[in-house]
Amino acid sequence: MKINFLLRSVLGLMLVFWLANCTNSAPNQPTATSESSAPAGGGQSAVQDDVSQKDVVKVAISSPDHTTLVTAVKAADLVNVLSNAGPFTVFAPTNAAFDKLPAGTVEGLLKTDKKETLADILQYHVAVAVYKTEMLQDGQVIPMANDGKVTIGVKDGKFTVNGANILASVPASNGIVHVIDAVLLPK
Amino acid sequence: MKYKHLLLFIAAAIALPVILVTPSCKPQNPVSAVEGDAAQKVYVAPGKYDEFYNIVSGGFNGQVAVYGIPSGRLFRIIPVFSLNPESGWGFSEETKPMLNTSHGPVPWDDSHHIALSTTNGEHDGRWAFVNGNNTPRIARISLSTFRTEEIIEIPNSSGNHSSPFLTENSEYAVAGTRFSYPMDDADSNPDVGIGTYKQNFKGTVSFIGIQPETGRMNVAFQVMLPGVNFDLSRGGRGPSKDWFFFSCYNTEQANTLLEVNASQKDKDFIMALNWKKCEEYVKAGKGKKSKVRYAHNVYDEKTHSATSTIEHETIVLDPKELKDIVYFMPCPKSPHGCDVDPTGEYICGSGKLAAIIPVFSFAKIQKAIADKSFEGEFDGIPVLKYDAVLHGEVKKPGLGPLHTEFDGKGFAYTSFFVSSEIVKWNIEKLEVVDRVPTYYSIGHLSIPGGPTRKPHGKYVIAYNKITKDRYLPTGPELTQSAQLYDISGDKMKLLLDFPTTGEPHYAEAIPASLVQPNSVKIFKIEDNHHPYVAKGEKEAKVFREGNKVHVNMTSIRSHFMPDNIEGVRLGDEVYFHVTNLEQDWDVPHGFAIKGANNAEILIMPGETCTLKWVPDRVGVIAFYCTDFCSALHQEMQGYIRVSPRGSSVPLTFSTGNKAEPTGATK
């Protein structure tokens, strides 16, 4: 995906050079005023920083139980979004949670033409605010990034979201990750 | 020659926009080829970095600015000598002591010169030093936090201009009196007539010791000197590393209308001072203790707080008694710049009113001293014979030479204020090889590493005073200006104009690779030893000590803990000690409250800052985060209730009454 984009940018720039240099043998480079100079660099997720606390994406990437989620987040182009300042609450289904979906569901969602559906599902797992468990109450409704809503359950000190169990909560630099045992499907 | 350049430039200026907007299929003529690629050479694409940091004194704004080279983009203004309400510098309880002096708090200064720390005469990327000219001070800035860590006041001084230049291994920074004044036994400014300059006025130069590990400064010793104006200075290097050179003007010792009266003599002086010998004399107890008062202000990164201590003593050396520490060298016409080449052999004097640039030879200086080749004495100090110490003169280089930098390839680059140009000349042969106009009235100039043993070359940056046709006008005063020239070839080429904040005097440029990797991202919360830190939301609290109410508050995306406070009464002083709990790079939080008579504070990740607030009326007052921190930044706010004097409202605080089960939508 990213390589594709890079390739396209490079080709685009080469075209501009050619246009600007019909009779010049010396190759020019794009100038500050050139409209075509494509932004370089990989966005916020590419920032080299081993000192700061991990953001929600890096928390997910560092978890062996969330490889499917990370693959999906990458496919939906949400890595930079979730590396943003936030603040985010991410309900992060485990690999096992994805495995509970009907066979072929995940593979289907990862196809390019399903990108919007995938993004919608993933954004249903993200709220723009930090909801620590101590702030959650039984019956509480939380608005999600995809414009949907989830309902919190609190019983005997255990927390659920749309019935999925919150297995653990991991603080991140730009929010919090609640690990859950089922994929939330927008209603 | 110059006229031709101007013509070329005008032609290029007309051609440039055309070339940039339309892909031209016509062959470019030589003029547009030279100027047409200038924009590309300074273009730093998104996601790429500049090659050099340019650390620039802010002149009359009292601060230091950081630019990127070659782009000329302004990255940061570092508050140093002047109050900065934007960050709370000098307003927060923690930073107030940094601006303390023997005169009490002084909210401003005139910062002139940058000196970057060196090891073996080469940039080491640790600290930047800058002088305060008006109320004599030297500040040390960390190049890992880009913050002022220390400010030391210079006693027995006035007009600290020839400062804060460094010795080869940053053993010392120097200070000197531009304005000599009455000194009597080095400890006072007695009540005498201004007209008694020749009898009573004295100058000093001071050596400020720098602790090699921490950078911590101390006034190591001072040298008492005749009353003249000490202007600029440079440390020697290589063979001359034990020496320091100072330009001196007003050797006429005038106390009025210096414009005329300090321009009478054909020659003033460059002073050569053997600091190593001074050091030995100090160790041998040859210095006299002088009673003084000066402030020494230190910022502690662990407590995120500064302290100010008033010191009371310095050691003063008298060269009339210690005959082998100071010599004067005649130098034509009110010298300003006094610059040492990378080899340490040549010292270039720039007489503001001279038609030549004299270049002195360190080897010849040593021989002349050994041979006692003196032409006389000036107020008890030996004056070396001009011809005995001269390497040679650059003849007719331009009008009004000021400063010289070096490229490490045997060339010197001198700025000329009156003729508005940079002139490149061969140091050994004393021949002018190139000149380029500046726009206009250049003062200082800077080559990356130019004042070190190993210049990095590549560019020279001109710092100009007048910009009448360069920028859109902004009323009676226009922006100050810098100009970037490519010096990689034989001919200097103008690449870029960029405006500067304040009035830049001297600046240094250093490769980003020596600084960037050490740049601090966050302050670790576990290392925060501020007395009022709250290391987590559970540690947040509000408590009363008499009429002082302390709020140990936390901030994290996107709320304060606490954000509701009650029980404050008129007559109370409220101290908001805000700890930023973030451990994430580039996520500061701000804090501001209505009616605060001081400023806001910006708190870096892991830091604690304190804003004092004295409520002046009853009511519920809002406070909020001023630094756009997150998507819910606008939600980051709180209230404090101020009750009348004697009110019995109990002191309470909270954040986040749990939302009603049904009402959790926004």
Chai-1 contact restraints between the chains, C-beta under 6 A:
chainA,res_idxA,chainB,res_idxB,connection_type,confidence,min_distance_angstrom,max_distance_angstrom,comment,restraint_id
A,L19,B,P23,contact,1.0,0.0,6.0,A-B,restraint_1
A,A20,B,P23,contact,1.0,0.0,6.0,A-B,restraint_2
A,C22,B,C25,contact,1.0,0.0,6.0,A-B,restraint_3
A,T23,B,C25,contact,1.0,0.0,6.0,A-B,restraint_4
A,T23,B,P27,contact,1.0,0.0,6.0,A-B,restraint_5
A,Q29,B,Q40,contact,1.0,0.0,6.0,A-B,restraint_6
A,T31,B,L20,contact,1.0,0.0,6.0,A-B,restraint_7
A,T31,B,A39,contact,1.0,0.0,6.0,A-B,restraint_8
A,T31,B,Q40,contact,1.0,0.0,6.0,A-B,restraint_9
A,A32,B,A39,contact,1.0,0.0,6.0,A-B,restraint_10
A,A32,B,Y43,contact,1.0,0.0,6.0,A-B,restraint_11
A,T33,B,L20,contact,1.0,0.0,6.0,A-B,restraint_12
A,P39,B,P46,contact,1.0,0.0,6.0,A-B,restraint_13
A,A40,B,A45,contact,1.0,0.0,6.0,A-B,restraint_14
A,A40,B,P46,contact,1.0,0.0,6.0,A-B,restraint_15
A,A40,B,G47,contact,1.0,0.0,6.0,A-B,restraint_16
A,G41,B,P46,contact,1.0,0.0,6.0,A-B,restraint_17
A,G41,B,G47,contact,1.0,0.0,6.0,A-B,restraint_18
A,D49,B,W585,contact,1.0,0.0,6.0,A-B,restraint_19
A,V51,B,K521,contact,1.0,0.0,6.0,A-B,restraint_20
A,S52,B,K521,contact,1.0,0.0,6.0,A-B,restraint_21
A,S52,B,I522,contact,1.0,0.0,6.0,A-B,restraint_22
A,S52,B,D584,contact,1.0,0.0,6.0,A-B,restraint_23
A,S52,B,W585,contact,1.0,0.0,6.0,A-B,restraint_24
A,Q53,B,Q583,contact,1.0,0.0,6.0,A-B,restraint_25
A,Q53,B,D584,contact,1.0,0.0,6.0,A-B,restraint_26
A,A85,B,S630,contact,1.0,0.0,6.0,A-B,restraint_27
A,G86,B,R557,contact,1.0,0.0,6.0,A-B,restraint_28
A,G86,B,S630,contact,1.0,0.0,6.0,A-B,restraint_29
A,P87,B,R557,contact,1.0,0.0,6.0,A-B,restraint_30
A,P87,B,S558,contact,1.0,0.0,6.0,A-B,restraint_31
A,P87,B,S630,contact,1.0,0.0,6.0,A-B,restraint_32
A,V128,B,A631,contact,1.0,0.0,6.0,A-B,restraint_33
A,Q137,B,K658,contact,1.0,0.0,6.0,A-B,restraint_34
A,Q137,B,P661,contact,1.0,0.0,6.0,A-B,restraint_35
A,G139,B,P661,contact,1.0,0.0,6.0,A-B,restraint_36
A,Q140,B,P661,contact,1.0,0.0,6.0,A-B,restraint_37
A,Q140,B,A664,contact,1.0,0.0,6.0,A-B,restraint_38
A,V141,B,A664,contact,1.0,0.0,6.0,A-B,restraint_39
A,I142,B,A664,contact,1.0,0.0,6.0,A-B,restraint_40
A,P143,B,T665,contact,1.0,0.0,6.0,A-B,restraint_41
A,S173,B,D584,contact,1.0,0.0,6.0,A-B,restraint_42
